[in-house]
Amino acid sequence: MTETAGAFSRLETAEELNAALAEITKWEKEQNKLMIWDHLTRLPFKVLDKLTPKFIHEKLGKLLDELGSYIQNGGNYLVAGRKVGSLMQTASRAAGGSGEGPFPLSVMDKAAEQLTQSSRNVATAQGATTGFGGVFTLAADIPAVLGLSLKVIQEIGLCYGYNPADKAERIFTVKVMQFASSDIVGKRTILKELNLQAGGTGDITPGTNEAVSKIQGWKEVITVYRDNWGWKKMLQAIPVAGMFFGAYTNRKALEDVAEAARMLYRKRRIIARIAEMK
């Protein structure tokens, strides 16, 4: 094993963990700078809502039920951990490790980045395909992106050691998805709810954490997603030309979701490891 490989296969020192935590804190502060593009995408939703065909509204209603099932029992969106486990072992061996846990952050990060890239590619293809048909294929696009978002968040969570088979972790998954689409106030609120902003663990205990009572079922998440896409989805509703807008907006949506997942789960793992050293 080379010296470099060894450095990437061992667990981090307290100094390295604190440095990594500082990087995430910097990222959190950057989330407070909402770009003008994000402001604009939220302005015309009331207009879009009136123009949206009834069958799409019905599809959104069905999504509420499906997302509710996910939180309660996993439903159709719960992922298996075998794929992620294999990916982690491969990343560990590539870094000079044994392929067995506990894995260093570098291995977790590598696996999470691979999953991010894969989900981006799938979302891009999905957006181009559904965008080609205009507004009529939006009914298929919205649940597809929602499903991809939940999938990549859960898989990234598994990379950092958090299993969505636990109901508390499924709540965290939905809050990560909501965080990615929220404005400044929403992001601050979610960090507070998840007990991460003040250096908490982010662990959620059903019935005791604010996040459980404030998640409002999951309807909040659908509303945030719908508002956030605003006129970007309106552009996707243009037949043929919509494929280009669809590919871009879906790719961007998955990038934002995956980035939020990597940062928030990574922060939890770092905080947990620092606590273990005390």
N, C-alpha and C positions, 0 to 999 in steps of 0.2 A: 504493500500500500504506500502510495506517495504521501509526502507531507501535506500537500494540498487536499488530496482525497481524504486523508485522516481528519483534517480540519472540518470537512463537510459531513463527516459521518459520526462525529461525537456530539454529545449534548452541549448546549451553550453554557457559558459562565454567567454569573450574575451581571457582570458588566455588559456582556453582549446582549442579554435579555433586556436590560434597562435601555440600551441604545436602540434596540428594535422597538421597544415601547414608545420611545421618544419620536421615532419615525411615524408611528401610527397616530400619535397625538398631533403631530404636525399635519397629517392628512385630515384628521377630524376638523382642525381649524380651517383648513382650505375648503371644507364642505360648506362653510358659512358664507362663502363668496358665490352667491347664486348669479349665474350669468344671465345677461339680458335675453338670450335665446330661451332660457327656461321660464323667464317671466312671460314672454310672448306666447309660449305654447299653452299657457293656462288661461289666457284671456278669452278666447272665443268658444269655450266649451259649451256654453248655453246655446249658442247658435248651432254647434255641431249636434248637440243633443236633440234639438228639434228636427234636424235633417236626417237623423239616424233612423233607418227603417225599423218597424216594430219587431221583425224577426231577430234583429241584432240585440234589441233590448231584452227579448226573451232569452237569447243565448247568454247574456250577461247575468240574468237571473238564475239560470241553471248553473253558471260558474260559482255563484254564491253558495249554492247547495254543495257543489263538489269540493270547494275549498273548505267548507264547514266539515265535510266528511274527512278531509285530510287532517284537520286539526284534531278531530275526535278519535279517529282510528287509523289514519294513514291513507285510507281510500285508495284511489287509483294512482295517486301521485307518489306514494312511498317508494323510495329506491332501495335496492339491495346493496349490501356492502362489499360483495365479492369483487366487483370490478375495481373499486377504489383500493381494496386490500392488495390486489395484484399490482396495481399501479404504484402503490407505496413501496412494495417489496422491490420492484424493478428500479425505482428511483434511488432506493437505499443502496442497492448493489452497485449501481452506476456511480454512486458517490464514494464507493469503497467500504460501505457498511456490510452488515451481515444479512440484511434483508428482514431482520426481525426488530420489533419495537423494543423500547420506546424510540421513536424517530426524532432526529434533530429538526429544527425549524426549516433548515435548508431543504430537506427531503419533503417535508409537508408543503413548502412553498412551490417546489418543482412540480409535484403532483397536482396541486391546485391550479397552477398556471397551464398545465396541459389540458385539464378539464375545461378551463376558461376558453382556451383556443378552440377546442372541439365544439363547445356550445355556441361560440360566435359563428363558426362556419355553418352549423345547422340552422341557426336563427336567420342568417343571411339568405340561405337558400329558401327557407320557409317564407320569409318576407317577400322575396322576388316572385315566388310561385303564387302566393295569395294576392299580392299586389297587382298581378297581371289582370285579374278579373274585376278590379275595382271594388266598389262597396259591397257587392254580393259575396265576395270571398273574405271580407273582414270578419264575418261570423266564424270562419274557420281559423283565421289568423290570431285573433285575440286569445282564445283558449290555448292555442298552440304555444304562443309566447309565454303565457302564464305557466303552462306545464313545463316548458324548457327552463323557465326561471326557477321554479320550485326544485327541479331536478338538479341543476347545477349548484344551487345553494346547499342542498342536502349532501351532495357529493363532496363539496368543498368542506362542509362541516365534518364529514367523515375523515377527510384528510387530517384535520386537526384534532380528531379524537372525539367528536360529538355525534352521537347516534340518533337519527331521526325516528328510530323505533320508540323513543321516549316522547310522550306527549309534550313535555316541557320543551324539548328540543324542536318539535314541530311548531310550537308557538314562536320560538326564536327564529325559525326559518321564515315564517310569515312576516315577522317584524323586520328582518333583514331586507326582504323584498319591498316592504313598505318604505324603509329607509332610502332605498335606491331611487324611489320615485317622488320623495317628499321635497318640500321646499325647506328653507333654512329653519323656520320654526318647527316644522315637522321633524327634521333631523335631530335638532336639539332635544325635542320631547322624547323621541325614541331612544336616544342615548341615555337619557335620564331614566326612562322606564326600564331599560335593560341593565341599569346600574353599572354602566361602563364609563360614563363621562368622568365620574369621580374616582375611578380606579377600582370599581367593584369587580366581582368575578363574572358578571353576566349570567350566572346560573339562575334559572327560573324554577321556582317551586310552585306548582299549581295551587291556587287558593291564597297565596301569600304575597305574590309579586304584583306590583302595579300593572305590569304588562298584561296580565291575564284579564284584569277587569277593564282595562282601557282599550283592548284590541277590538271591542265591539263586534264580536263574532268573527270578523274578517271582511265585513262589508266595507269597512274603512279602506282596506287594501284595494278592492275593486274600484272604489270611487277615486282613489289617488291615481291608480293606473289610468283610468279613463280620462281624468282631468289632465294628466301629464302629457298624454299623447295628443290631445287637442287637435290643432290644425295640421300637425304632422301626419296624423291618420287620415285627415280630410284629403290631403294630397295623395295619400296612398289609394284613396277611393277612386282616383281617375284611372279608367281602364288603360292598360298597356304601360302608360307612363308611371302608373302606380307601382310597377314592379321595382323601379329604381328607388323610389321613396320607401317602399316596403322593405327592401333589402337593407337600406341604410338605417331606418328607424329600428328594425328588429335587432340588427347587429349592435347598435348603440345601446338599446335596452338591455341586452344580455351582457354587454361590457360593464355597464353601470351596476347591474345586479351582482355579477361575479366579483367585481372590485370590492363592493360593499361586503360581500360574504368573506372574501379573503382577509380583509382588514379586521372585521369584527370577530371572526372566529380566531384569527391569529392573535388578536389582543387577549382574548379569553385564555388561550393556551399559554401565552407569555406570562400573564398574571398568575395562572395556576402554577407554573414552574417556579416563579419567584417565591410564591407562598410555600412551595415544597422545600425550598432552600432554608427557610427560617427555622 
